[in-house]
């Protein structure tokens, strides 16, 4: 196989990460050796660059990663968003309308001046509180309350 023409992309959770949601030392060592040997390797994940950056810090990634299920193409080495695939405002309006119809709440993300802002209306549901608490404790993420 000609590694210079092959792109290998892995998911993180349930695939590359161990049960502690971390890369093992063996995985880091093996992937770095393969990357240095010419393998084009990247990841695709639902995670944001805040948590992905911490998780992937031991890897010598030389090509961008796919974050937030394809919303961001992020260059870990240079620490910038190479591409943003944002939803159109009318699409966001429809999504919010549908969420309201079914009384569902969640998180809204905004990339502002290179900083990822995460907003929530309510954390009444335990899974939402657990998500926020874990992300704050483990990745030092910031969440902001929004009235609407």
C-alpha beads as a LAMMPS data file, in Angstrom:
LAMMPS data file: protein, C-alpha beads

148 atoms
147 bonds

1 atom types
1 bond types

-500.0 500.0 xlo xhi
-500.0 500.0 ylo yhi
-500.0 500.0 zlo zhi

Masses

1 110.0

Atoms # bond

1 1 1 0.000 0.000 0.000
2 1 1 1.352 3.441 -0.937
3 1 1 0.941 5.340 2.347
4 1 1 1.495 8.731 0.697
5 1 1 -1.793 8.349 -1.205
6 1 1 -3.841 6.766 1.562
7 1 1 -5.833 8.736 4.124
8 1 1 -6.794 6.905 7.307
9 1 1 -9.474 8.535 9.452
10 1 1 -10.614 7.153 12.800
11 1 1 -13.440 8.016 15.150
12 1 1 -12.464 8.651 18.768
13 1 1 -15.152 7.493 21.209
14 1 1 -15.719 3.763 21.083
15 1 1 -12.930 3.335 18.507
16 1 1 -9.519 4.892 19.192
17 1 1 -10.005 5.872 22.847
18 1 1 -9.843 3.539 25.817
19 1 1 -12.572 3.243 28.473
20 1 1 -11.221 6.378 30.179
21 1 1 -11.773 8.368 26.952
22 1 1 -7.992 8.696 26.484
23 1 1 -5.406 7.546 23.984
24 1 1 -3.221 4.840 25.499
25 1 1 0.546 5.271 25.464
26 1 1 0.766 2.358 23.047
27 1 1 -1.736 3.987 20.669
28 1 1 0.115 7.320 20.745
29 1 1 3.493 5.656 20.147
30 1 1 2.168 3.446 17.332
31 1 1 0.246 6.182 15.533
32 1 1 3.120 8.657 15.786
33 1 1 5.505 6.076 14.305
34 1 1 3.081 5.438 11.445
35 1 1 2.586 9.180 10.841
36 1 1 6.351 9.751 10.835
37 1 1 6.591 6.880 8.366
38 1 1 4.343 8.746 5.953
39 1 1 0.827 7.675 6.898
40 1 1 -1.782 10.407 6.386
41 1 1 -3.821 10.011 9.581
42 1 1 -6.636 12.084 11.023
43 1 1 -9.737 11.742 13.164
44 1 1 -13.422 12.510 12.725
45 1 1 -15.431 13.057 15.879
46 1 1 -18.493 14.744 17.319
47 1 1 -16.225 16.415 19.870
48 1 1 -15.291 20.095 19.833
49 1 1 -11.714 21.336 19.481
50 1 1 -11.581 21.988 23.227
51 1 1 -11.919 18.323 24.212
52 1 1 -10.322 16.925 21.038
53 1 1 -7.225 19.102 21.533
54 1 1 -6.661 17.715 25.007
55 1 1 -7.262 14.121 23.928
56 1 1 -5.069 14.358 20.815
57 1 1 -2.255 16.422 22.340
58 1 1 0.200 13.503 22.242
59 1 1 -0.271 12.828 18.539
60 1 1 1.851 14.491 15.878
61 1 1 -1.085 15.093 13.535
62 1 1 0.026 16.752 10.329
63 1 1 -3.319 17.086 8.580
64 1 1 -6.555 18.674 9.860
65 1 1 -9.149 16.791 11.878
66 1 1 -12.916 16.721 11.408
67 1 1 -14.764 17.998 14.481
68 1 1 -18.356 18.411 15.607
69 1 1 -19.586 15.833 13.080
70 1 1 -18.171 17.797 10.165
71 1 1 -18.963 21.338 11.300
72 1 1 -15.271 22.196 11.697
73 1 1 -12.165 21.160 9.828
74 1 1 -9.502 22.032 12.384
75 1 1 -5.738 22.234 12.027
76 1 1 -4.407 20.926 15.353
77 1 1 -0.804 21.850 14.574
78 1 1 -1.538 25.502 13.753
79 1 1 -4.572 25.703 16.079
80 1 1 -7.089 27.254 13.691
81 1 1 -10.304 26.382 11.875
82 1 1 -9.427 25.621 8.277
83 1 1 -13.110 25.383 7.353
84 1 1 -16.429 26.060 9.060
85 1 1 -19.562 24.371 7.766
86 1 1 -22.208 26.413 9.572
87 1 1 -25.954 25.999 9.286
88 1 1 -27.879 28.653 7.403
89 1 1 -29.838 30.982 9.731
90 1 1 -33.182 29.795 8.328
91 1 1 -32.171 26.202 9.073
92 1 1 -31.281 27.123 12.667
93 1 1 -34.671 28.823 13.034
94 1 1 -36.461 25.664 11.850
95 1 1 -34.428 23.449 14.181
96 1 1 -35.227 25.657 17.182
97 1 1 -38.907 25.719 16.214
98 1 1 -38.967 21.911 16.065
99 1 1 -37.146 21.576 19.394
100 1 1 -39.662 23.926 21.027
101 1 1 -42.551 21.937 19.530
102 1 1 -41.313 18.790 21.286
103 1 1 -40.079 20.610 24.418
104 1 1 -36.483 19.541 23.813
105 1 1 -33.487 21.547 24.929
106 1 1 -29.796 21.132 24.241
107 1 1 -26.712 23.128 23.363
108 1 1 -25.998 25.771 20.747
109 1 1 -22.447 26.463 19.625
110 1 1 -21.023 29.697 18.274
111 1 1 -17.519 30.316 17.028
112 1 1 -16.685 33.910 17.885
113 1 1 -13.221 35.439 17.453
114 1 1 -11.670 31.979 17.414
115 1 1 -13.336 30.956 20.680
116 1 1 -16.034 28.298 20.830
117 1 1 -19.000 29.475 22.881
118 1 1 -21.474 26.883 24.176
119 1 1 -24.940 28.024 25.237
120 1 1 -27.792 26.255 26.993
121 1 1 -31.265 27.298 28.077
122 1 1 -31.892 24.738 30.776
123 1 1 -30.043 21.942 32.500
124 1 1 -33.127 20.404 34.106
125 1 1 -32.446 16.998 32.591
126 1 1 -29.770 14.904 34.322
127 1 1 -27.969 13.850 31.095
128 1 1 -27.463 17.528 30.193
129 1 1 -26.145 18.346 33.683
130 1 1 -23.837 15.320 33.584
131 1 1 -22.509 16.372 30.162
132 1 1 -21.759 19.901 31.372
133 1 1 -20.177 18.782 34.654
134 1 1 -17.900 16.274 32.915
135 1 1 -16.806 18.737 30.217
136 1 1 -16.038 21.431 32.805
137 1 1 -14.121 19.076 35.105
138 1 1 -12.212 17.205 32.430
139 1 1 -11.726 19.747 29.638
140 1 1 -12.272 23.105 31.408
141 1 1 -14.988 24.025 28.915
142 1 1 -17.138 27.077 29.452
143 1 1 -20.916 26.966 29.183
144 1 1 -23.140 30.031 29.129
145 1 1 -26.799 30.250 30.043
146 1 1 -29.067 31.833 27.448
147 1 1 -32.664 32.807 28.107
148 1 1 -33.659 31.701 24.610

Bonds

1 1 1 2
2 1 2 3
3 1 3 4
4 1 4 5
5 1 5 6
6 1 6 7
7 1 7 8
8 1 8 9
9 1 9 10
10 1 10 11
11 1 11 12
12 1 12 13
13 1 13 14
14 1 14 15
15 1 15 16
16 1 16 17
17 1 17 18
18 1 18 19
19 1 19 20
20 1 20 21
21 1 21 22
22 1 22 23
23 1 23 24
24 1 24 25
25 1 25 26
26 1 26 27
27 1 27 28
28 1 28 29
29 1 29 30
30 1 30 31
31 1 31 32
32 1 32 33
33 1 33 34
34 1 34 35
35 1 35 36
36 1 36 37
37 1 37 38
38 1 38 39
39 1 39 40
40 1 40 41
41 1 41 42
42 1 42 43
43 1 43 44
44 1 44 45
45 1 45 46
46 1 46 47
47 1 47 48
48 1 48 49
49 1 49 50
50 1 50 51
51 1 51 52
52 1 52 53
53 1 53 54
54 1 54 55
55 1 55 56
56 1 56 57
57 1 57 58
58 1 58 59
59 1 59 60
60 1 60 61
61 1 61 62
62 1 62 63
63 1 63 64
64 1 64 65
65 1 65 66
66 1 66 67
67 1 67 68
68 1 68 69
69 1 69 70
70 1 70 71
71 1 71 72
72 1 72 73
73 1 73 74
74 1 74 75
75 1 75 76
76 1 76 77
77 1 77 78
78 1 78 79
79 1 79 80
80 1 80 81
81 1 81 82
82 1 82 83
83 1 83 84
84 1 84 85
85 1 85 86
86 1 86 87
87 1 87 88
88 1 88 89
89 1 89 90
90 1 90 91
91 1 91 92
92 1 92 93
93 1 93 94
94 1 94 95
95 1 95 96
96 1 96 97
97 1 97 98
98 1 98 99
99 1 99 100
100 1 100 101
101 1 101 102
102 1 102 103
103 1 103 104
104 1 104 105
105 1 105 106
106 1 106 107
107 1 107 108
108 1 108 109
109 1 109 110
110 1 110 111
111 1 111 112
112 1 112 113
113 1 113 114
114 1 114 115
115 1 115 116
116 1 116 117
117 1 117 118
118 1 118 119
119 1 119 120
120 1 120 121
121 1 121 122
122 1 122 123
123 1 123 124
124 1 124 125
125 1 125 126
126 1 126 127
127 1 127 128
128 1 128 129
129 1 129 130
130 1 130 131
131 1 131 132
132 1 132 133
133 1 133 134
134 1 134 135
135 1 135 136
136 1 136 137
137 1 137 138
138 1 138 139
139 1 139 140
140 1 140 141
141 1 141 142
142 1 142 143
143 1 143 144
144 1 144 145
145 1 145 146
146 1 146 147
147 1 147 148
